[in-house]
Amino acid sequence: MGDNLLAITGTTYFDGESLRENSVVLLQCRQYATDALQLASPGSSISCKPLQVASNITSQPEALVQAWIADLCPEQQKMPLRHINFDGDILSSGFVDLQVNGGGGHMFNNRPDVETLTLMADAQLAAGTAEFLPTLITDSPQITAAAVDAVEDAVRKGVPGIAGLHLEGPHLSIARCGAHTPALIRPMSGDDMNFLIEAATRLPLLFITIAPESVTIDQVRRLADNGIVLSLGHTDADYATCCEYFDAGVGLVTHLYNAMSPLRSREPGLVGAMFSRSNISAGLIADGIHVHTGAIRSAWNTRVGKGRLFLVTDAMATHGSLITQFTLNGRRIVRSDSALRLADGTLAGADLDMVSAVRMINTGAGVSLADALAAATTAPKAILDSFRGPAESSAENDGTFQQYIRINQSITQAHPIEHWAVPT
């Protein structure tokens, strides 16, 4: 399918760092068919590159677009053109989510296969997420192996948006297990380490959440040397130990504040260790339940700052679905009052989409809208790009094409470009 041009007027354009009001944007859009989407809707993925952007345009935007088109090469001038007035809505690159456990009514743990990944991708794309890491919560070696196989197969078949795999466990701390099944948590063995190193050769990226209680420093060094992205989480380790693991090759922290040693005056824990290191980034579940808005504001105002905090949804089977309960490792999780909980009240993932997380840290924690959007787009994408080669750092191996979304002015809805970019 050939490319087309999309002229967007009356938009607030987010360029990755700042919001540019009254913008006119000319995009070249490319629609990709993929083999894997017999199971998915809409059945294709659209990526775009900005050809021209102008801001503070309050009159005659159509004339500006025509002038731009006149300067294009002959091949581009022949492309079909569609005009859309955004009426003040935001145009942004798609969200990036590094922790997605399920979607479309299904948990990845319960059925780690291509069909589940496709349903998860559908749910993510529909909510404006362009790239995500399917995440496996602590499970058996057999399920973990099946998850690796499923992601490898899904990437090969072209399921859109899958950036790799995040294994959240099983090498965690039982003391900080959260909703992870304690009986499945275990120390990392030599066989486990060899399995992970081999798995990393088959996947675009492999992220692993680990705890010092279950993984040694030598294992961390070897995993990092083999290109595996390491994150501390679900740990009760003290400040000094966390810093030692950062020095050994751990670069991330999983869902800051939750399921980890807290910041105290005489023992800063993992939270304090993260705050003290300018090179460590952390994910944040901003649903207003996992983390108090005051804690979000405190993190944002420390040395962490923009670019080092990134938003994650920790989405479960409920994402993109109306289901009210599901199971994980045989335990029932109930959806109620915008939260997901086990029978004992333990939070079990989040009932959250990314646009809601953006709105929460903007209106609830006082983070500027531009910085909030960067925490859902620029910051997590930079993390992915820092661990993958230049040819893998953007859509379809083209450094200028990526997916774009439309976000309404109240920051309550985000829609993928598929809904409005294809000429009719």
Helices and strands as residue ranges (DSSP letters): E 4-14, E 19-33, G 37-39, E 44-54, H 61-70, H 74-77, E 81-85, E 90-93, E 95-100, E 102-103, E 106-107, H 114-126, E 129-137, H 141-157, E 165-168, G 174-176, G 182-184, H 190-200, E 206-210, H 217-225, E 229-232, H 239-248, E 252-253, H 269-276, E 281-285, H 293-301, E 309-312, E 325-328, E 331-336, E 339-341, H 354-359, I 360-364, H 369-376, H 378-386, G 390-392, G 395-397, E 404-407, E 414-416, G 417-419
